[in-house]
C-alpha cells in the first residue's frame, strides 16, 4: 500500500468515526415530517441492506444541480444502492422516491465535485482528497474512485 493510500485510508477511518457519532442526532432531526435548518443540505436515505436485509436510515449531504441532486459517496452506504432502482428519501421534511446513479468515471466525478464545491465549500471537509482551498488532488481522486468513491446523482422517480 502506497503512502497516499495509507493516508487516504486513515482519513477515511477518522471521517467514518466522526460520522457515526454525528449521525445519531441527525437521523432524529432529518426524520421529522417538516423542514428544518439542516434539511436544506442534508437528506435521510431509507434503504435495505443488500446482504443482510436490515433497514437503514443514512443521513447524507446533497447539492442541487438542476433537476438532480448530487451526493459525495465515500461511505459504505452506497454499496446498497442499485443504479436506477428508487429508494425512499426524506428530503426537506417530505418522503420522496429518488433513483440513484453512481458516477464512476474519474473525469465526471471531478467535474461534479467541482460544481458541488462551488455551491458548498464545506464539502471539502468531508472529502479527503479535496484541499481546504477547494483544490482536488487528481491522483488521489483517481485512486479513491478505483477503491469505491462515487458521486451519487439522484433523479426524481
C-alpha positions as CSV (number, residue, x, y, z in Angstrom):
1,X,0.0,0.0,0.0
2,X,1.5,3.4,-1.0
3,X,1.9,6.3,1.4
4,X,-1.0,8.2,-0.2
5,X,-3.2,5.1,0.0
6,X,-2.4,4.8,3.7
7,X,-3.1,8.5,4.3
8,X,-6.4,8.3,2.5
9,X,-7.4,5.2,4.5
10,X,-6.6,6.9,7.8
11,X,-8.5,10.0,6.7
12,X,-11.5,7.8,5.7
13,X,-11.5,6.0,9.1
14,X,-11.3,9.3,11.0
15,X,-14.2,10.6,8.9
16,X,-16.3,7.5,9.4
17,X,-15.8,7.6,13.1
18,X,-16.9,11.3,13.3
19,X,-19.9,10.5,11.0
20,X,-21.1,7.5,13.2
21,X,-21.3,9.8,16.2
22,X,-22.9,12.7,14.3
23,X,-25.4,10.5,12.5
24,X,-27.4,9.6,15.7
25,X,-28.9,13.0,16.3
26,X,-29.0,13.8,12.5
27,X,-31.4,10.8,12.0
28,X,-33.8,12.2,14.5
29,X,-33.8,15.7,13.1
30,X,-33.9,14.7,9.5
31,X,-36.6,12.2,10.2
32,X,-39.0,15.0,11.2
33,X,-42.0,15.5,8.8
34,X,-41.2,19.1,8.3
35,X,-38.4,21.3,7.0
36,X,-35.5,22.0,9.4
37,X,-32.5,24.2,9.0
38,X,-30.4,21.0,8.4
39,X,-32.8,19.7,5.7
40,X,-31.6,22.3,3.2
41,X,-28.2,20.5,2.9
42,X,-28.9,17.0,4.3
43,X,-31.4,14.3,3.4
44,X,-32.2,11.0,5.1
45,X,-32.0,7.8,2.9
46,X,-34.2,4.8,3.8
47,X,-32.8,1.6,2.2
48,X,-32.4,-2.1,2.8
49,X,-29.1,-3.8,3.1
50,X,-28.5,-6.0,0.1
51,X,-26.9,-8.8,2.1
52,X,-28.5,-8.5,5.5
53,X,-32.0,-7.3,4.6
54,X,-31.6,-4.9,7.5
55,X,-33.4,-1.5,7.2
56,X,-31.1,1.6,7.4
57,X,-31.6,5.3,7.7
58,X,-28.5,7.2,6.5
59,X,-28.1,11.0,6.6
60,X,-26.2,12.3,3.5
61,X,-25.4,15.8,2.2
62,X,-26.7,16.9,-1.1
63,X,-26.3,19.7,-3.6
64,X,-29.0,20.7,-6.1
65,X,-27.9,20.5,-9.8
66,X,-30.8,21.4,-12.0
67,X,-33.5,18.7,-11.6
68,X,-30.9,16.3,-9.9
69,X,-29.3,16.1,-6.5
70,X,-25.6,15.2,-6.0
71,X,-24.1,13.4,-3.1
72,X,-20.5,12.5,-2.4
73,X,-20.4,8.8,-1.9
74,X,-17.4,7.9,0.1
75,X,-19.1,5.6,2.7
76,X,-20.2,2.0,2.6
77,X,-23.9,3.0,2.4
78,X,-23.7,3.4,-1.4
79,X,-22.9,-0.3,-1.7
80,X,-26.6,-1.0,-1.0
81,X,-27.8,1.2,-3.9
82,X,-28.6,-0.1,-7.3
83,X,-28.4,2.3,-10.2
84,X,-31.9,3.3,-11.4
85,X,-33.7,1.4,-8.5
86,X,-35.6,4.0,-6.5
87,X,-35.4,4.3,-2.7
88,X,-37.3,6.4,-0.2
89,X,-35.7,9.6,0.9
90,X,-36.8,12.2,3.5
91,X,-36.0,15.4,1.6
92,X,-36.9,18.8,3.3
93,X,-39.3,17.0,5.6
94,X,-41.2,15.1,2.8
95,X,-40.9,11.5,1.8
96,X,-39.9,11.2,-1.9
97,X,-38.7,8.5,-4.2
98,X,-35.3,9.1,-5.9
99,X,-33.4,7.0,-8.3
100,X,-29.6,6.8,-7.7
101,X,-26.9,6.7,-10.4
102,X,-23.4,6.1,-9.1
103,X,-20.9,8.1,-11.2
104,X,-17.7,6.1,-11.5
105,X,-15.8,8.0,-14.3
106,X,-13.0,10.0,-12.7
107,X,-13.4,12.9,-15.1
108,X,-17.1,13.2,-14.4
109,X,-16.5,12.7,-10.6
110,X,-14.0,15.6,-10.7
111,X,-16.4,17.8,-12.7
112,X,-19.3,17.1,-10.4
113,X,-17.2,17.6,-7.3
114,X,-16.0,21.0,-8.7
115,X,-19.6,22.0,-9.1
116,X,-20.5,20.8,-5.7
117,X,-17.6,22.7,-4.1
118,X,-18.7,25.9,-5.9
119,X,-22.1,25.5,-4.2
120,X,-20.9,24.4,-0.7
121,X,-17.2,24.9,0.4
122,X,-17.9,22.8,3.5
123,X,-17.8,19.8,1.3
124,X,-14.0,20.0,1.4
125,X,-14.1,18.9,5.0
126,X,-16.0,15.7,4.0
127,X,-14.0,14.6,1.0
128,X,-10.4,13.5,1.9
129,X,-8.8,14.4,-1.4
130,X,-10.2,17.9,-1.6
131,X,-7.9,20.6,-0.1
132,X,-9.2,23.3,2.3
133,X,-8.8,25.7,-0.6
134,X,-11.1,23.5,-2.7
135,X,-8.4,22.1,-5.0
136,X,-8.8,18.4,-6.0
137,X,-5.8,16.2,-5.9
138,X,-6.4,14.3,-9.2
139,X,-4.1,11.4,-8.5
140,X,-5.7,10.8,-5.1
141,X,-9.2,11.2,-6.7
142,X,-8.4,8.5,-9.3
143,X,-7.2,6.2,-6.5
144,X,-10.3,6.9,-4.5
145,X,-12.6,6.2,-7.4
146,X,-10.7,3.0,-8.1
147,X,-11.3,2.0,-4.4
148,X,-15.0,2.8,-4.5
149,X,-15.5,6.6,-4.1
150,X,-18.5,7.8,-6.2
151,X,-20.7,10.8,-6.7
152,X,-24.3,9.7,-6.5
153,X,-26.6,11.6,-8.8
154,X,-30.3,11.4,-7.7
155,X,-33.2,11.8,-10.1
156,X,-36.9,12.0,-9.0
157,X,-38.7,8.7,-9.6
